[in-house]
Amino acid sequence: MHPLQHPLFIQYIINFNEEKDFFECHEVGEEYWKAVAPKDKMHPLTGWIQLAVGMYHWRRSNYPGALRSFIRAKVKLAAEGVWVEGFDHEKLISILTDSIEAVTDRRPFFVQEIPIVSEELKKAVDAYHSEHPLAQQDPYFLMHKHRLRDRTSIISLREQKKRRNL
């Protein structure tokens, strides 16, 4: 299987292009990255994650956070290779360049899509759809998901870690 046809990356594409759930892109992208190249912060998957994080910050008008994320993503996605195959690479870099300019100029957020050109990748996305219906999310929730999600397990883990370190 091509690395970009992995179910987690397919989910990333759907979250990005169709659901516009950039926070969830970060979550599934990070899960995949940890399975493929844990601790390799220069791995191209981290570029995909940073692209989504940039979109999330930009949507929330966090221009400095968006700018940092887009710049880092562009560096990691600039090289041709397996981690950008199946996409219009020139268009992908153009999206990053345009996003960097837009957040630098503090323009309002606008939606962009990852440009898929591979028929195999398009079929993998369609196949995923047949098993997983699109989630309809409240736009406010999508914009503020990191604050509004259930954080019970995260808080519990932090408390356990604190107790261990005492």
VOMI-647761 format. One record per residue: residue in one letter; residue number from 1; x, y, z of N, C-alpha, C, O in turn. Coordinates in steps of 0.1 Angstrom, whole numbers. Layout:
REM residues N
R|rest|nr|n.px|n.py|n.pz|ca.px|ca.py|ca.pz|c.px|c.py|c.pz|o.px|o.py|o.pz
R|a|NUM|X|Y|Z|X|Y|Z|X|Y|Z|X|Y|Z
...
//
This chain:
REM residues 166
R|rest|nr|n.px|n.py|n.pz|ca.px|ca.py|ca.pz|c.px|c.py|c.pz|o.px|o.py|o.pz
R|m|1|8|-12|0|0|0|0|9|12|0|19|13|7
R|h|2|5|22|-8|12|35|-8|10|42|5|-1|41|10
R|p|3|20|48|11|19|54|24|7|64|25|1|66|36
R|l|4|4|71|14|-7|81|15|-20|75|13|-31|82|13
R|q|5|-21|61|11|-34|55|10|-37|48|24|-47|40|25
R|h|6|-29|50|33|-31|45|47|-45|51|52|-47|62|49
R|p|7|-53|43|59|-66|48|64|-65|61|72|-74|69|71
R|l|8|-54|63|79|-53|75|87|-51|87|78|-56|98|80
R|f|9|-43|85|67|-41|96|58|-53|99|50|-56|111|47
R|i|10|-60|89|46|-73|91|39|-82|99|47|-89|108|43
R|q|11|-83|95|60|-91|103|70|-87|117|70|-95|126|71
R|y|12|-74|119|70|-68|133|70|-74|141|58|-78|152|60
R|i|13|-73|135|47|-78|141|34|-92|145|36|-97|156|32
R|i|14|-100|136|40|-115|138|42|-117|149|52|-125|158|50
R|n|15|-110|148|63|-112|159|73|-108|173|68|-114|183|71
R|f|16|-98|173|59|-93|185|54|-102|191|43|-107|202|44
R|n|17|-104|182|32|-111|187|20|-126|188|22|-132|197|16
R|e|18|-131|179|29|-146|178|30|-152|183|43|-162|190|42
R|e|19|-146|179|54|-152|183|67|-147|196|72|-153|203|80
R|k|20|-135|200|66|-128|213|71|-126|212|85|-125|223|92
R|d|21|-123|200|90|-120|198|105|-105|197|106|-99|186|107
R|f|22|-99|209|107|-84|209|107|-78|204|120|-67|199|120
R|f|23|-86|205|131|-81|200|143|-80|185|143|-70|179|147
R|e|24|-90|179|137|-90|164|135|-79|159|126|-73|149|128
R|c|25|-76|168|116|-65|165|107|-52|163|115|-44|154|113
R|h|26|-50|173|124|-39|172|133|-39|159|141|-28|153|142
R|e|27|-50|156|147|-51|144|155|-47|131|147|-39|123|151
R|v|28|-54|129|135|-51|117|128|-37|117|121|-30|107|120
R|g|29|-33|129|117|-19|130|112|-9|127|122|1|120|119
R|e|30|-11|132|134|-1|129|145|-1|114|148|10|108|151
R|e|31|-13|108|148|-13|93|151|-6|85|141|2|76|144
R|y|32|-7|89|128|0|82|117|15|85|118|23|76|117
R|w|33|19|98|121|33|101|122|39|93|133|51|88|131
R|k|34|33|92|144|38|84|156|40|70|152|49|63|158
R|a|35|32|64|143|34|51|139|45|49|129|51|38|128
R|v|36|47|59|120|57|58|109|70|64|113|80|57|110
R|a|37|71|75|119|84|82|121|84|89|135|86|102|135
R|p|38|81|82|146|81|90|158|93|97|161|105|93|159
R|k|39|92|109|166|103|118|170|110|124|158|119|133|161
R|d|40|107|121|146|114|127|134|106|139|131|96|139|123
R|k|41|109|151|136|102|163|134|103|169|121|97|179|117
R|m|42|112|164|113|114|169|99|107|159|89|108|162|77
R|h|43|101|149|93|94|140|84|83|147|77|76|156|83
R|p|44|81|144|64|70|151|56|56|150|63|48|159|61
R|l|45|53|140|70|40|139|77|38|151|86|27|155|88
R|t|46|49|155|92|48|167|101|44|179|93|38|189|98
R|g|47|48|180|80|44|191|72|29|191|69|23|201|69
R|w|48|24|179|67|9|178|65|2|182|78|-8|189|77
R|i|49|7|178|89|1|182|102|2|197|103|-8|203|107
R|q|50|13|203|100|14|217|102|6|225|92|1|236|95
R|l|51|3|219|80|-6|226|71|-20|227|77|-26|237|77
R|a|52|-24|216|83|-38|216|90|-38|225|102|-47|233|104
R|v|53|-27|225|110|-26|234|121|-27|249|117|-33|257|123
R|g|54|-20|252|106|-20|265|101|-34|269|97|-38|281|100
R|m|55|-41|260|90|-55|264|87|-64|266|99|-72|275|100
R|y|56|-62|257|109|-69|259|122|-67|272|128|-76|279|132
R|h|57|-54|276|129|-50|289|135|-56|300|127|-61|310|132
R|w|58|-55|299|114|-59|310|105|-74|312|107|-79|324|108
R|r|59|-82|301|107|-96|302|109|-100|310|121|-110|317|122
R|r|60|-91|308|132|-94|314|145|-87|328|146|-87|334|156
R|s|61|-82|333|135|-75|346|134|-63|347|142|-59|357|147
R|n|62|-56|335|145|-43|335|151|-33|335|140|-27|325|136
R|y|63|-31|347|136|-22|349|124|-7|345|127|-1|339|118
R|p|64|-2|349|139|12|344|141|14|329|141|23|323|136
R|g|65|4|322|148|4|307|148|3|301|135|10|291|131
R|a|66|-6|307|127|-8|302|113|4|304|105|8|295|97
R|l|67|10|316|106|22|318|98|34|309|101|40|303|92
R|r|68|36|306|114|47|297|118|44|283|112|53|276|107
R|s|69|31|279|113|28|265|109|29|264|94|34|254|89
R|f|70|25|274|86|25|273|72|40|274|67|44|266|58
R|i|71|48|282|73|62|282|69|69|269|71|76|264|63
R|r|72|67|263|83|72|250|86|67|239|77|75|230|72
R|a|73|54|240|74|48|230|64|54|231|51|57|221|44
R|k|74|56|243|46|62|245|32|76|239|31|79|233|21
R|v|75|84|241|41|97|235|41|97|220|40|104|214|32
R|k|76|88|214|47|87|199|48|80|193|36|83|181|33
R|l|77|72|200|29|64|195|18|70|200|5|65|196|-6
R|a|78|81|207|5|86|213|-7|93|203|-16|92|204|-29
R|a|79|99|193|-10|106|183|-19|96|173|-25|87|168|-19
R|e|80|99|169|-37|92|159|-44|95|146|-37|105|144|-31
R|g|81|85|136|-37|88|123|-31|75|116|-28|64|121|-31
R|v|82|76|105|-21|65|96|-19|54|103|-10|42|100|-11
R|w|83|58|112|-2|48|118|8|40|130|1|32|136|8
R|v|84|43|133|-11|34|143|-18|29|137|-32|23|144|-39
R|e|85|33|124|-34|28|118|-47|13|117|-46|6|115|-36
R|g|86|7|119|-58|-8|118|-59|-15|131|-57|-27|132|-58
R|f|87|-7|142|-55|-12|155|-54|-5|164|-64|6|161|-69
R|d|88|-12|175|-68|-6|184|-77|4|192|-68|0|201|-61
R|h|89|16|188|-68|27|193|-59|28|209|-61|30|216|-51
R|e|90|28|213|-73|30|227|-76|18|235|-70|20|246|-64
R|k|91|6|230|-71|-6|236|-65|-5|236|-50|-8|246|-43
R|l|92|0|225|-44|1|224|-30|10|235|-24|7|241|-14
R|i|93|22|236|-31|31|246|-27|26|260|-29|28|269|-21
R|s|94|18|262|-39|11|275|-42|1|278|-31|0|290|-27
R|i|95|-6|268|-26|-16|270|-16|-8|275|-3|-13|284|4
R|l|96|3|268|0|11|273|11|16|287|10|16|295|19
R|t|97|21|290|-2|27|303|-5|16|314|-3|17|324|3
R|d|98|4|311|-9|-8|320|-8|-12|322|6|-16|333|10
R|s|99|-12|311|13|-16|311|27|-7|320|36|-11|327|44
R|i|100|6|318|33|16|326|40|14|341|37|14|349|46
R|e|101|12|344|25|9|358|21|-4|363|28|-4|375|33
R|a|102|-14|355|28|-27|359|33|-26|362|48|-31|372|53
R|v|103|-20|353|55|-19|355|70|-9|367|73|-11|374|83
R|t|104|1|368|65|10|380|67|3|393|65|5|402|73
R|d|105|-6|393|56|-14|405|53|-27|406|62|-35|415|61
R|r|106|-28|395|71|-40|394|80|-53|394|72|-63|401|77
R|r|107|-53|387|61|-66|386|54|-75|376|61|-70|367|68
R|p|108|-88|377|59|-97|367|65|-94|353|59|-90|351|48
R|f|109|-97|343|68|-96|329|64|-105|326|52|-116|331|51
R|f|110|-99|318|43|-108|312|32|-104|297|30|-92|294|32
R|v|111|-113|289|27|-111|275|26|-104|272|13|-106|277|2
R|q|112|-94|262|14|-87|257|3|-87|242|4|-89|236|15
R|e|113|-85|235|-7|-85|220|-6|-71|215|-11|-65|221|-20
R|i|114|-68|204|-6|-56|197|-10|-59|191|-24|-68|184|-26
R|p|115|-50|195|-34|-53|191|-48|-49|177|-52|-37|174|-55
R|i|116|-58|168|-51|-56|154|-54|-56|152|-69|-66|156|-76
R|v|117|-46|145|-75|-46|142|-89|-46|127|-91|-49|122|-102
R|s|118|-42|119|-82|-41|104|-83|-55|98|-83|-63|100|-74
R|e|119|-58|90|-94|-71|83|-94|-71|73|-83|-82|71|-77
R|e|120|-60|67|-80|-60|57|-69|-64|63|-56|-71|57|-48
R|l|121|-58|75|-54|-61|82|-41|-75|86|-40|-82|86|-30
R|k|122|-80|91|-52|-95|95|-52|-104|83|-50|-114|84|-42
R|k|123|-100|71|-55|-108|59|-53|-107|55|-38|-117|50|-32
R|a|124|-95|57|-32|-94|53|-18|-102|62|-9|-108|58|1
R|v|125|-103|75|-13|-112|84|-5|-127|80|-7|-134|80|3
R|d|126|-131|77|-19|-144|73|-22|-148|60|-14|-158|58|-9
R|a|127|-138|50|-14|-140|38|-6|-142|41|9|-150|34|15
R|y|128|-134|50|14|-135|53|28|-149|59|31|-155|56|41
R|h|129|-154|67|21|-168|73|23|-178|62|24|-188|64|31
R|s|130|-177|52|16|-187|41|16|-189|35|30|-199|30|33
R|e|131|-178|35|38|-178|29|51|-180|39|62|-184|35|73
R|h|132|-177|52|60|-177|62|70|-184|74|65|-179|82|57
R|p|133|-197|76|69|-204|88|64|-197|101|69|-191|101|80
R|l|134|-199|112|61|-194|125|65|-200|129|78|-212|128|80
R|a|135|-192|135|87|-197|141|99|-201|155|97|-193|163|91
R|q|136|-213|159|101|-217|173|100|-213|179|113|-219|175|124
R|q|137|-205|190|113|-201|196|126|-206|210|126|-207|217|116
R|d|138|-208|215|138|-212|229|140|-200|237|137|-189|235|143
R|p|139|-201|248|129|-189|256|126|-182|262|138|-170|263|138
R|y|140|-190|266|148|-184|271|160|-175|261|167|-164|264|171
R|f|141|-180|248|167|-173|238|174|-160|235|166|-149|233|172
R|l|142|-161|235|152|-149|233|144|-138|244|147|-126|241|147
R|m|143|-143|256|149|-134|267|151|-127|267|164|-115|271|166
R|h|144|-134|262|174|-128|262|188|-127|248|194|-128|246|206
R|k|145|-125|238|185|-125|224|190|-115|221|201|-118|213|210
R|h|146|-103|227|200|-93|224|210|-98|228|224|-93|222|234
R|r|147|-107|237|225|-112|242|238|-125|235|242|-128|233|254
R|l|148|-133|231|232|-146|225|235|-147|210|236|-157|205|240
R|r|149|-137|203|232|-137|189|232|-136|183|246|-132|191|255
R|d|150|-140|171|248|-139|164|261|-125|162|264|-118|154|257
R|r|151|-119|168|274|-105|167|278|-103|158|291|-93|159|297
R|t|152|-114|151|295|-113|144|307|-101|134|308|-94|134|318
R|s|153|-99|126|297|-88|117|297|-74|124|297|-65|119|303
R|i|154|-73|135|290|-60|143|290|-57|148|304|-46|147|309
R|i|155|-67|154|310|-65|159|324|-62|148|334|-53|150|342
R|s|156|-68|137|332|-66|125|341|-51|120|339|-44|118|349
R|l|157|-47|119|327|-33|115|324|-23|125|330|-12|121|336
R|r|158|-25|138|329|-16|148|335|-16|147|350|-5|148|356
R|e|159|-27|144|356|-28|143|371|-20|131|375|-13|131|385
R|q|160|-21|120|368|-14|108|371|1|110|370|9|106|379
R|k|161|5|117|360|19|120|357|25|129|369|36|127|374
R|k|162|17|139|373|21|148|384|23|139|397|33|141|404
R|r|163|14|130|400|15|122|412|27|113|412|34|111|422
R|r|164|31|108|400|42|100|398|55|108|401|65|102|406
R|n|165|55|120|397|67|129|398|69|135|411|79|142|414
R|l|166|59|133|420|61|139|434|70|132|442|73|136|454
//
